[in-house]
């Protein structure tokens, strides 16, 4: 069995999807949607719980090796003066 589409079938499918996408916009209540500009000069002040959440999120990403490396360096820096 050959499951590939010929040019006529492909063209019919693409026009069907285009027509379906155009009809989807009719259901959107455009009168309720309002555009306003956001102020870009606002500063965000983080709380302690925000820093903890960022740290936990960093542990779950690619930054885990960086955090482990920093913890090891801090541990070495604390222990090294007691050894020598």
C-alpha angles and dihedrals in degrees: 000000000000112000098182120115124234121225095267094052092046092050091049092050094048093050090048091054092046091052091048092051092051091052092051091068092063092070094056115101096228093175091068094053114092128184120217131164118246121223110249096194096073117118120213118221113208123212127214093264089055091056090049091050091049090049092051091047090050089053089058095052140058090286092077093095090051092051092046090049091051092049091050091049092050091048091050091048091052096044098040098074091054093053097051 
